[in-house]
Amino acid sequence: MAIEKEQIKKKLQELEEAIAETRKRLPAHSVKPAVMMDLLDLEDERDELLVKLSK
């Protein structure tokens, strides 16, 4: 169980970095739908892992 939590924490860190990079790609105006979808997908995956980690 401890190994699984460590794997989740590592994946969360990777997702946070990917989210930060994706946010940098968002322009101030005329947000591209593909970039926004990427961001939403990453945030959804992060949220799922946070739920697993809290159990």
Secondary structure, 3 states (H helix, E strand, C coil): CHHHHHHHHHHHHHHHHHHHHHHHHCCCCCCCHHHHHHHHHHHHHHHHHHHHHHC
